[in-house]
Amino acid sequence: MSLTQELGKRRRFEKVFAITMSENRTRLIFLTAIIAVLLSSMSICMAQNLSIRPKISTSWQVDSNYYHAQDLEREVYTYKIQPGIRVDFEAAKSTLMLDYSLDAYYYDDRDSIPPGEQPTDDDDFVGHTFTGEARYQAFDRLLVGLNESYYKTRDPGESDIFSDSIDREKYYINRLTPLVVYDFGPKFTVRLQYRRTDINYYPSDIEDSIEDRGLFNLVYNFTRRTSMDLEFQYWEKDYDAGTSDYSSNQTKLIFKKQLRIFEISAGAGYQNRNFDDSELDDIDVFTYHLDLDGQGTLANRRTYVSLNFEQNFNDQSTGNNYYTATRFILRGGHEFSRKLSGDLEASYMIADYEESSRNDDITEFSGSISYKLARWLTFSVTGGIEERDSNISGLDYDNTYFMANLEFAYNIGKK
């Protein structure tokens, strides 16, 4: 056997082995979730309050430019079915929430398929969404907890809140976060968290990654409504292939104030990122956020409004494409009656790339109307437009979308 054949055989073996290991990790995650559900069920008799809500959501969506292309736009219909269940229960010193949905996506091309491209229904897939949260009050001053989330999706936004990606690759992301909160008294609180994030693409040539992150918060409570939080984070990001591994540390001071109808959170700090690749310069950013959340500002507490303004680096990337993201989000809504409500959202983000002259502006506007057909059945329609304006040729796009959704959620048991 020639050296070329031997190398090819070895690469095929490594790819199959990697896929097998990825599938085994997926099975382990679901097995862990199933065990958690079973253990929780055994504790139901000890719970003071139990809520079980089966649910199912069905929706139809049309995108004028599904692949976010600048020139060859393709209109695509998306049909989604999401059956699931949510369980909440509470004992004297503990609480547990488990929420799971199976996400079945089916696509249908409405335009002719360009030569050399695949039909959109080749991307049909069944995804999963699982979130869990457990809390245990060990004693008056000590709280321990565990957060878990698992997504199998094609949405790049699940891997990074500042994502500028338009990839439709399928991947799964799993985050596990144990935490400890200790109150030294009415004034000081310490919070410790560790977060493990696994991102795996298969079958795909996109790199997998692992992130280990530690978070420390020292909170000083001036009053019950006012606090100052000193936050420190350190994390390491490891990629499987050509993208450089890196480590980051971030320090931030956060002020929080609860007013009569508004909650204010304002923070500012500094992040430094060091790359293992010696050819890449270290990067740093002044990071900040301003959050204003209001309930009941108008019409007898039937209106809400929120404002978020934030700047930081993106965390997830392939090919060392990092940028400073400056994002603005404005949300508002009104409950016209017990059955009818409406929501509006506007967002704007600037992505200023570090290793190139690229600069993107991403804008999105959306609005929705929801109507409760019954206490357990809601119908809603949503429409919006999203666009990207880049100084790099070929990266502009705009897309308009419309979605109709019917959602069922019914509480079948409460103790």
N, C-alpha and C positions, 0 to 999 in steps of 0.2 A: 504494500500500500504506500502511495506517495505521501510526502509531507503535507501537501495541500489537502489531500483527501482525509488524512489523519486530523488536521486542524479543523476541517469542516465537520467531521464526525464529532470531534470534541465540543465544538460550538453548539451543535444540535443537542448533544447530551446535556450541556450546561443550561440551555434554554428550557428543555423539558424538565430538568431538575428544578429550575427556578419556578416554573409554573406549578409544579407539583407541590413545592414548599409553600407557595402562595396560597394554593387551594387548601392545604392543610391548616395554615394559619386562619383562613376564613372559617373552616369547620370548627377550629378551636374557639374562635370568638363566639360563634353561635351556640356551641356546646356550653360555654361559660354563661351565656345569657339564659339558656334553658335551665341550667342548674340554679341560677339566681331566681328565676321564676318559681321553680319547684320549692326551693327553700322558703321563698316568700309565702307561697301557698300554705306551707306547713305552719307558718306563723300567723295565719289569718285569725285563728281562734283567739290569739292574744291581742289582736288589734282592736282599738276602740272605734275606728272609723275605716270603712272600706268602700271604695268606689271602683266599679268595673264598667268600662265604656267601650263596647265594640263600635267600630266606625268604618265607613267606606266613603270614598270620594271618587267621583268620575268627572273628567273634564275633557273639553275639546278646545284646541288652540290653533290659530293660524298665524304664521310668521311670514311676512313678505320677503324676508332675506334671512332664512334660517341659518345659513353658514356664515353670515356676516362678511360677505364678499363685497369688494368695491365695485366690480363690474358685472359678473355673472351671477345675478341674484336668482335665488330659487325659492318659490313659495311652497311651504310645507305645512301640512296638517299634522298635529300631534294629538293622539288619543291616549289618555292616561286613566288607569284604574288603580286605586289605592285602598285595599282592604287592610284593616289593622285593629289594634286594641290598645287601650290605656288602662293601667291599674294604679291606683293610689291607695295607700293605707297608712294609718298612723297609730302608733302605740304610745305608751306613757312617755318614753324617752327616745323614740325613733320614728322616722318617716321613710317611706320608700315610694318612688315613682318609676314606673316602667312604661315605655311608649314604643310601640312597634308598628310599622306599616310596610307592606309589600308594594313596591312601586313598579307597575307594568306599563312600559312605554311602547307605543306603536306609531309609526310614521308613514306618511303618504305624500309622495311628490305630486304637486299640482302643475308644475312646469315640466317641459321636456328635459331629459337628463343630458347634460353636455357630453360630448364624446370623451371617452377615457375616464369618466367619473362613475361612481357606484350609485345605485338607487338608494334613497334615504332609508327605505325599509330594511336595508342591511344592518342598520343601527338599532333595530328593535331589541329591547333588552328588558330583563326583569331586575330591578334594583331593590335595595332594602334601606330602611331608615329605622335605626334603633337608638333611643336615648334612655338613660337610666340615672337616677339620682338617689343616693342613700345617705341618711344623716342619723347619727347616734349621739345623744347627750350623755357622755360617760359620767360626768358630774356637773355641778353648777357652772364651773368655769371652763370645762373642756368639752369641745364638740369635735367629733371626727366624722369624716364623710368620704364618699366615693362618687365621682361622676364618670359616666361612660357614654360614648357616642360612636356609632358605626354607620357609615353611609356607603352604599354602592351606587354610583351615579355617573353622569356625564357632565355635570355642572362644575366648571373649574372654580366657581366661587366658594364651594365647600372646602377647598384646600387653602384658601387665602382670602380674607375679607377685602383685600386691595387688589384682587386679581384683575389683570388686563388681558387675560388669555381668551381666545375664541375657539380653543380646541374642543372637540366633541368626543375625545377619547374616554373610554369607560375605565373607571378606577374605583378602588375602595379606599376609604380613609377611616382609621380607627384611633380614637383618642381616649386614653385612660388617665384619670386625675384623682389620686388620693389627696386628702387635705386634712389639716388639723387647725383648729381655731382655739386660742386660749385667751381668756379675759383675766387680766391682772387685777382688775377692779373696774369701777365705773368709768375710768378715764382711758386706760390703755388696753389695746387688744392686739394680739399677734396672730397672723395667719401664715401658715406654711403649706405650699402646694408643690406637687411634682406632676408633670404632664408628659406622657409618652404619646407621640403621634407617629403612626405608620401609614405611609401612602404607597399603594401598589397599583401599577398599571399592568393589565394582562388581558388578552395577548396584545402587546404593544412594545414599541422600541423606546417609549418615553421612560426616563429614569425613575426608579423607585427611590424613596427617601425615608429616613428615620430622624425624628427630632426628640431630644431629651431636654426638658426645660424645668428649671426650678424657679419658684416665685416666693418672695418674702414680702409681707406687708406689716408695717408697724403703724397702728391707727391710734391717734389721740382724739378723744371725744371731748370737745369743749362743752357741749350740751347734748341732749338727746337728739337734737336736730342739726348739729354742726360738728364737723370732724375734719381732721387733717390726716392724710395717709401718705406715709413714705414707702414707696414701692421699689423693690429691686428684683430684676429678672436676669437670669443667665441661662443660655441655651446653646446646644451644639446641634448642627444640622449635617447629616451624613448622606451623600448621594451615592448611587451604585456605580455610576460611570464617569463621564467626562466633566460634569459640573463640579466645581471645587467645593469641598466641605468647608464649613465656617463655624465660628463661635461668635456669639453676641452677648453683650451686657448692656443693660438699660436701667437707669435710675430715674425716678419720676416722683414729683410731689403733687398730691391730689387734694383739692379742697372740695368738700361737699356741704351743701346747705339745703335743708328742707323748709320751704316757705309754705304759705297757706295753700296755694294752688300750683306752685312750681317746685321742682327739685332741680338744683343746680349742681353740676360736677365739672370742675375745671382743673386741668392738670398740665404740667409742663416738665420736660426732662431732656435726657440726652441718651442716645444709643451709639455704641461703637461696634463695628463688625470687622472681624479679622478672618482672612481667608487662608486656607492651607496652601493654596497655590501661590508660590512666591512671586509670580508674575503679575498678580492682582494686588492693587493697592488697597489698604484698609479704607473703609468708608465710615462716615458718621453723619448723624442727623439730629437736629433739634426737633424733638417730638412733643406734641401737645394735643389736647382735646378740650372741647367745650360741649357739654351736654345740657340741654334744657328740656325737661319733661313736664308737661302741664296737663292736668285733668280738671275738667269742670270750669274752664275759663269763660264759657258762655252757656247760656240756655240751660241753667239749672243742672250743671255737671253732665251735660250730654255732648260736650265738645272736647276734643283733646288736640294738643299740638305738641310736637317735639322737634328739636333742632340739634343736629350733631355736626360738629366741625372738628376734623382730626387730621394729623399729619404723622407719617411714619414710613419706614421701609416696608416693601413687600417681603414676606418670608420665603415663599415657595417659588422656585424658578428652575428652569433648565437652560444650560448654556450661559450661566452667570449674567442673566438679564435682570439686574436689580435697579430699582428706581425709587425715588421719593414720591410717595403718594399723598396728595393733599385732597381731602374729600369733604364735601358738604352734602348733608341730607336734611330735607325738610319734610315732615309728615304732618298730616292733619286729618281729622275726621269728625263726623257729626252723626248722632243718633236722632233721626227725624221722628221715630216712634219706636215702640218696643219691637217692631218687626223690620223696620226699614232703616238702613244706615249707609253712609258713604265715606270713602277714604280717598285721599290724594297724597301723592308722593313726588318729590322732585329731588334729583341727585346730580351732583357734578363732581368729577374727579380729574385732577391733573397728574399724569405719570411722567416724571422727569427722570430719564434714564441716566445711570452713572457712567457707563462705559461707552456711550455713544451720544450723538447729538439728538437722538430721538426724543420727541415730546408729544404726548397724546392728551387730548381732552375728551373725556367720556361723559355724555349727558343722557339722562333718562327722565321722562315724565310718565306718570301712570295714574289712573283713577279707577275706582271700582264702586259698584253698588251691590249691596247684599240685602236679601229679603228672606225672613224666616217664614217658610211655609208652615212649619210646625215647630214646637220647642226643640225637636231633635232633627229637623230637616231644614237646610239653608241653601238657597240658590243665589249665585253671584255672577256678575259679569265684570270683566276687567279689560281695559284697553290702554295701550301705551305706545311710546316711541322711544327708541334708543339709538344713539349715534356716536361714532368716534371720529374725531378730526385729528389727523396725525401729520407731522411735518415730513414723514417718510412716504414716498410714493407707493401706492398700492395698499395702504393700511387703513384708509378711510372706509367707513360703512355707515349705513343707516338701516333700521329695521322697525317696522310697525307691527304690532301684534294685537290680537283680540282673543280673549278666553272666556268660555262659559263653564261654570263649575256647579256641581250638585253634591252636597256633603251631608252625610247622615252620621249622627253620633248620639247614642242612647245609653243612659245609665241604667244597667240592668240589676245592679245590686248595691245596697248600701247597708252597713251595719252600725 
